[in-house]
């Protein structure tokens, strides 16, 4: 019998885990992301990076570092838009990816090299603990919903219980972990996910990078839902973790597993490192603030009407208030 958080980590990162090998994202994969929806997602982040440099917050030789870059599409989109908007910055900027799996590192190196040749020098780190920089722009797209989480539930006797897994079956027993109990008391959590590993991650970034801007996009909200959000994605089908007769033994390591991020807790992890400049927003509001509509105007002046309309439709998916635009949230942090 193991804690659900360990089971979750083994599912995604263990031997032959779901993320240990390259997975297709998009129509032919298990799920869509903003990156697979439109290159203007990366374009708007590129514009935000340029603004941070031109305003003097970050130097022109800063390192743009992505954590968990999958194939490298997002970083490549960012580089392409920087080349379009401010090409001289590519002479001074540095680029890096944090990726634990060697075969994915090779995929990323090949894709960036095939896209840009010798123009871009890419550095890899195996773990965030290896990143020690004077300044950086740190990008984390949909990574916190892939941090191991524990499941908790308050029973009828008002006793907090914690999930354990045995033979791919989940059962709850009384929680004796003071860290989980204290967390649930602090945030009034009676049912749902607890991901205490956010704290070590944020501490490492704050200790190892002297000055940075950090941007993350993820499913979730400020406050815990007090319900289970853990779910499995397989070929664009979504299965709640406690769905009746869900065949965990068949889905284990062969499909994606995720949950909603508790953004207030993530913010507090940064606040505990004396960081005060923290901005929470929806993806819709963030991308508009970053300048995605300005990018579309530039596009309109340089391509055919058909191409402009095609790209506009993709951007609408990113911004749709009833879809990605509101369902995804962002945290923008400056130290």
Secondary structure, 3 states (H helix, E strand, C coil): CEEHHHHHHHHHHCCCCHHHCCCCCCCCCCCCCHHHHCCHHHHHHHHHHHHHHHCCCCCCCCEEEEECCCCCHHHHHHHHHHHHHHHHHHHCCEEEEECCCHHHHHHHHHHHHHHHHHHCCEEEECCHHHCCEEEEEEEEECCHHHCCCEEEEECCCCCEEEEEEECCEEEEEECCCHHHHHHHHHHCCCEEEECCCHHHHHHHHHHHEEEEEEEEEEEEECCCCCCCCCEEEECCEEEECCCCCCCHHHHCCCCEEECCEEHHHHHHHHHCCCCCEEEEEEHHHHHHHHCHHHHHHHHHCCCCHHHHHHHHHHHHHHHCCCCHHHHEEEEEEEC
